[in-house]
């Protein structure tokens, strides 16, 4: 069970049965606290902290199917959270504070305390959803004519090998409703309806039966040895599915190659290298260099304000059996920096699943850019990739860096 713990100064926390008050967070992993009874200061690991017990805290948490929750119920939960947010801190909360919130929101103080307790068990907004609504959830509240359009668009537009995005599907629903002079549903309604589809149904309709087998067939419980950050880094190449243009006349010059590395334990991207040249030992080396070195100055030089606090020498680099991963240059670097080189077992694709899934995710992001080639000819029917191409190589690199730091991570 995941606990909600506030790290605001003054918040109460529990560690091994002892109650403490938070003084300040020292870094991403530790916090300075004071013992409530003695006032003694301690430095504790954030991951070991628990919230103080709340009334009724022994009840088992209820699992919520988020996609099935109506917009109206989410608004109610948000309204309740707005009521209790200023008085969530049990260390400084007074009864008068609670009564004041109750008067402002038109409820009694007992209700405010109940909402505080409900939220305190999980720290999730869903804990404040209205109860006794299960029979109504899952029922469509749309005009039957709008419901018909929504179902038709999902079946005819989204669940096809054209692989339309949720945003495009929502726009198509909007267009068809307006054409029929009907009030279109909110894009969030379309999104929630699509997210209620099973993964198997979505994969089979958009990618075929093989994708379902690859995704759901039994696989090793975990990657061998990837027990902590930078224990194992996987690296591979993929051809970016977008055509870039030159800087001067902005004419198409082809597709770039992306070499990318991922930390298997955390799924964080540790580094990448983009080039117009085919994969080589050089691209492998530059990708690993990007992974190993701190990235603060690299991000600053590109005007990116996001953080990427990932750096350090990995214990092992795992790759497929391509020649650029077996060259002398990489072997020398491994010896010099004391990391192991490991290669994927032949005819055993499961051991490359993390990096392959990452490459697929990055390509789906690139599908939204002008000049995309999609995943194949069938997807770009009627779309002239070269004519639509608009991004230079440097613009693509900047987009990729922002996508990794601001979206993927």
C-alpha positions in Angstrom: 0.0 0.0 0.0 1.3 3.5 -0.9 1.0 6.0 2.0 0.4 9.7 1.7 3.0 11.6 3.7 3.1 15.4 3.8 6.7 16.8 4.0 5.6 20.3 4.7 7.3 21.8 7.8 5.2 21.0 10.9 3.5 18.0 9.3 3.2 14.8 11.5 4.8 11.6 10.4 5.5 8.2 12.0 8.6 6.1 11.8 8.7 2.7 13.4 5.9 3.7 15.8 7.4 7.0 16.9 5.7 10.3 16.1 7.7 13.1 14.5 7.2 16.6 13.1 8.8 17.5 9.8 11.4 20.3 10.0 12.5 20.3 6.3 13.2 18.0 3.4 17.0 17.7 3.0 17.0 16.2 -0.5 15.0 13.8 -2.7 15.6 10.9 -0.3 15.8 12.2 3.3 14.1 14.6 5.7 15.0 16.3 8.9 12.4 15.7 11.7 11.9 16.4 15.4 10.6 13.8 17.8 7.3 15.0 19.2 7.8 13.9 22.8 11.5 14.7 23.3 12.3 17.3 20.6 15.3 15.3 19.5 16.3 15.8 15.8 16.8 13.0 13.4 17.5 12.5 9.7 15.2 9.8 8.3 14.6 8.2 4.9 11.4 9.5 3.2 10.6 6.1 1.9 10.4 4.8 5.5 7.9 7.3 6.8 4.2 6.7 7.3 1.3 9.1 8.0 -0.1 9.3 11.5 -3.1 7.0 12.1 -6.6 8.5 11.4 -10.0 7.6 12.7 -11.2 4.5 10.9 -7.7 3.9 9.5 -8.0 0.2 9.7 -10.5 0.0 6.9 -9.2 -1.6 3.7 -8.7 0.9 0.9 -11.3 0.8 -1.9 -9.9 0.4 -5.4 -11.4 2.9 -7.8 -11.7 2.4 -11.6 -10.8 6.0 -12.4 -11.9 5.9 -16.0 -15.4 5.1 -14.9 -15.8 8.1 -12.6 -18.1 10.8 -14.0 -17.0 14.4 -14.5 -19.7 15.4 -11.9 -18.2 13.1 -9.2 -14.7 14.4 -9.9 -16.0 18.0 -9.4 -17.6 17.0 -6.0 -14.3 15.4 -4.9 -12.3 18.5 -5.9 -14.8 20.7 -4.0 -14.3 18.6 -0.9 -10.6 18.8 -1.2 -10.8 22.6 -1.5 -12.7 22.6 1.8 -10.1 20.5 3.7 -6.8 21.6 2.1 -6.1 24.5 4.5 -6.6 22.2 7.5 -4.9 19.0 6.5 -1.9 19.7 8.7 -2.9 18.1 11.9 0.1 19.7 13.7 -1.3 23.2 13.5 -5.0 22.6 12.9 -7.4 23.9 15.6 -11.1 23.1 16.1 -12.0 26.7 15.2 -10.2 26.3 11.9 -12.3 23.3 11.1 -15.6 25.0 12.2 -14.6 28.0 10.0 -14.1 25.7 6.9 -17.5 24.0 7.7 -19.3 27.4 7.8 -17.7 28.5 4.6 -18.6 25.4 2.7 -22.1 24.9 4.2 -21.5 21.7 6.1 -21.0 20.7 9.7 -17.6 20.3 11.4 -18.1 16.5 11.6 -18.3 16.3 7.8 -15.0 18.2 7.5 -13.3 15.8 9.9 -14.7 12.8 8.0 -13.4 14.2 4.7 -10.0 14.8 6.3 -9.9 11.2 7.6 -11.0 9.8 4.2 -8.3 11.7 2.4 -5.7 10.9 5.0 -6.0 7.1 4.5 -4.6 7.3 0.9 -3.7 10.9 0.0 -5.7 10.4 -3.2 -8.5 12.7 -4.5 -10.5 9.6 -5.3 -11.0 9.0 -1.5 -13.3 12.0 -1.6 -15.6 10.8 -4.3 -19.3 10.6 -3.3 -20.5 7.2 -2.1 -23.7 5.4 -2.9 -23.2 6.2 -6.6 -22.0 2.8 -7.9 -25.2 2.0 -9.6 -25.1 5.2 -11.6 -21.5 4.9 -12.6 -20.8 3.3 -15.9 -24.1 4.5 -17.3 -23.9 6.9 -20.2 -25.5 10.3 -19.5 -25.1 11.5 -23.1 -27.9 12.2 -25.5 -28.6 8.8 -27.2 -27.8 10.4 -30.6 -24.4 11.7 -29.3 -23.8 8.3 -27.7 -24.3 6.6 -31.1 -21.8 9.0 -32.7 -19.2 8.5 -30.0 -19.4 4.7 -30.2 -19.2 4.8 -34.0 -16.2 7.1 -34.1 -14.3 4.9 -31.6 -15.0 1.8 -33.6 -14.5 3.3 -37.1 -11.8 5.8 -36.4 -9.8 4.9 -33.2 -9.9 1.1 -33.2 -8.2 0.8 -36.6 -4.7 0.4 -37.9 -4.6 4.2 -38.7 -3.8 4.5 -34.9 -5.5 7.9 -34.4 -4.7 9.6 -31.1 -7.2 10.2 -28.4 -7.1 14.0 -29.2 -7.8 13.4 -32.9 -10.6 11.0 -32.0 -12.2 13.6 -29.8 -12.0 16.2 -32.6 -13.7 13.7 -35.0 -16.5 13.2 -32.5 -16.8 17.0 -32.2 -17.0 17.4 -35.9 -19.6 14.8 -36.4 -21.8 16.1 -33.6 -21.7 19.6 -34.9 -22.5 18.3 -38.4 -25.6 16.7 -36.8 -26.4 19.9 -34.9 -25.8 18.2 -31.6 -23.9 19.4 -28.5 -20.6 17.5 -28.6 -19.3 15.8 -25.4 -16.3 17.2 -23.6 -13.0 15.8 -24.9 -12.4 14.3 -21.4 -15.6 12.2 -21.8 -14.2 10.8 -25.1 -10.9 10.1 -23.4 -12.5 8.3 -20.4 -14.5 6.2 -22.8 -11.4 5.1 -24.7 -9.4 4.4 -21.6 -12.2 2.0 -20.5 -11.3 -0.2 -23.4 -9.3 -3.2 -22.5 -5.6 -3.2 -23.5 -6.2 -6.4 -25.5 -9.0 -4.8 -27.5 -7.0 -1.7 -28.2 -3.9 -3.6 -29.2 -5.6 -6.1 -31.4 -7.6 -3.5 -33.4 -4.7 -1.1 -33.8 -1.6 -3.3 -34.0 -2.9 -6.9 -34.7 -2.9 -10.2 -32.8 0.9 -10.4 -32.6 1.1 -7.3 -30.5 -1.4 -8.8 -28.1 0.8 -11.9 -27.7 3.9 -9.9 -27.3 2.3 -7.7 -24.6 0.4 -10.3 -22.6 2.3 -13.6 -23.0 4.2 -14.6 -19.8 7.6 -12.9 -19.5 10.4 -13.0 -16.9 9.3 -11.4 -13.6 12.1 -8.9 -13.9 15.3 -8.3 -15.9 18.2 -10.2 -14.3 20.4 -8.0 -12.2 18.4 -4.8 -12.6 17.9 -4.4 -8.8 18.8 -0.7 -8.4 19.3 2.4 -10.5 22.1 2.1 -13.1 22.5 -1.6 -12.4 21.6 -2.3 -16.1 21.3 0.2 -18.9 19.8 -1.0 -22.2 20.8 0.7 -25.4 19.6 0.5 -29.0 19.0 2.5 -32.2 15.8 3.5 -34.1 15.2 5.5 -37.2 13.2 8.6 -36.3 9.9 8.5 -38.1 10.0 12.1 -39.1 11.6 13.9 -42.1 13.8 16.9 -41.3 14.6 19.8 -43.5 17.8 21.9 -44.0 18.4 25.2 -42.2 18.7 27.4 -45.2 16.0 26.5 -47.8 14.1 24.1 -45.5 14.0 21.4 -48.0 13.7 17.7 -47.0 17.0 16.0 -46.2 15.9 12.7 -44.8 15.3 11.0 -41.4 17.6 11.0 -38.4 18.8 8.1 -36.4 18.3 8.0 -32.7 20.5 6.1 -30.3 18.9 5.9 -26.8 19.7 4.3 -23.4 17.3 3.5 -20.6 17.8 2.5 -17.0 16.0 -0.8 -16.7 15.3 -0.5 -12.9 13.6 3.0 -13.1 12.6 3.2 -16.8 14.3 6.6 -16.9 16.0 7.6 -20.1 19.7 8.1 -19.1 21.0 9.5 -22.4 20.5 9.7 -26.2 22.3 10.8 -29.4 20.7 12.0 -32.6 22.5 11.9 -35.9 21.8 11.9 -39.7 24.5 9.2 -40.0 23.7 5.4 -39.6 24.4 3.8 -36.3 28.0 3.2 -35.5 30.4 2.8 -32.6 30.7 6.6 -32.4 26.9 7.0 -31.9 27.0 4.4 -29.2 29.9 6.1 -27.4 28.3 9.5 -27.6 25.0 8.2 -26.3 26.8 6.6 -23.3 28.8 9.8 -22.7 25.5 11.7 -22.6 24.2 9.1 -20.1 27.2 9.3 -17.8 27.7 13.0 -17.5 25.5 15.5 -15.6 23.0 17.3 -17.8 22.5 20.6 -16.1 24.7 22.6 -18.4 23.5 20.6 -21.4 19.9 21.6 -20.6 20.8 25.2 -19.9 22.5 25.6 -23.3 19.2 24.6 -24.9 17.1 26.8 -22.8 15.3 23.9 -21.2 14.1 24.6 -17.6 13.2 21.0 -16.8 15.5 18.9 -14.6 17.2 15.7 -15.7 19.0 14.6 -12.5 20.4 11.4 -14.1 24.1 10.7 -14.4 26.8 8.2 -13.4 28.6 5.1 -14.6 26.3 2.2 -15.0 27.3 -1.4 -13.8 26.3 -3.0 -17.1 25.4 -2.0 -20.6 23.0 -4.4 -22.3 22.6 -4.4 -26.1 21.7 -6.6 -29.1 24.3 -8.3 -31.2 24.9 -5.6 -33.8 28.6 -5.0 -34.7 28.7 -1.5 -33.3 28.0 -2.9 -29.8 30.9 -5.4 -30.1 33.7 -3.2 -31.3 37.0 -2.5 -29.7 36.2 1.1 -28.8 33.3 0.1 -26.6 35.3 -2.7 -25.0 38.1 -0.3 -24.1 35.6 2.2 -22.7 34.0 -0.6 -20.6 37.4 -1.6 -19.2 38.4 2.0 -18.5 35.2 2.9 -16.7 34.6 -0.5 -15.1 31.2 -1.5 -16.5 30.2 -4.8 -18.0 29.1 -5.4 -21.6 26.2 -7.8 -22.0 24.5 -8.9 -25.1 20.9 -10.1 -25.6 20.5 -13.8 -25.9 19.9 -14.8 -29.5 16.2 -15.4 -30.4 15.1 -14.2 -27.0 13.4 -10.8 -27.6 11.9 -10.6 -24.1 15.3 -9.4 -22.8 15.2 -6.3 -25.0 11.7 -5.4 -24.1 12.4 -2.3 -22.1 14.4 -0.5 -24.8 12.1 -1.6 -27.5 9.1 -0.3 -25.6 10.9 3.0 -25.2 11.6 3.3 -28.9 8.0 2.6 -29.6 6.9 5.3 -27.2 9.3 7.9 -28.7 8.1 7.0 -32.2 4.4 7.5 -31.2 5.4 11.0 -29.9 7.1 11.8 -33.2 3.9 10.8 -35.0 2.4 14.1 -34.0 5.1 16.2 -35.7 4.9 17.7 -39.2 6.7 15.4 -41.7 6.0 12.2 -39.8 6.3 9.0 -41.8 4.2 7.1 -39.2 5.0 3.4 -38.9 4.5 2.4 -42.5 2.9 3.2 -45.8 -0.6 2.2 -44.8 -0.7 4.8 -42.0 0.4 7.7 -44.1 -2.1 7.2 -46.9 -3.0 10.6 -48.3 -0.3 12.3 -46.2 2.8 13.7 -48.1 5.6 13.4 -45.4 8.2 15.3 -47.5 5.8 18.1 -48.4 4.7 18.5 -44.7 8.2 18.3 -43.3 9.0 21.5 -41.4 11.5 20.8 -38.6 15.3 21.2 -38.9 17.7 18.8 -37.3 18.4 21.2 -34.4 14.6 21.8 -33.9 14.0 18.1 -33.8 16.8 17.6 -31.2 15.3 20.4 -29.0 11.8 18.8 -29.3 13.2 15.4 -28.3 15.0 16.8 -25.3 11.8 18.6 -24.1 9.7 15.5 -24.8 12.0 13.3 -22.7 12.3 15.7 -19.7 8.8 17.3 -19.7 6.6 14.5 -21.1 8.1 11.1 -20.9 9.8 11.5 -17.5 
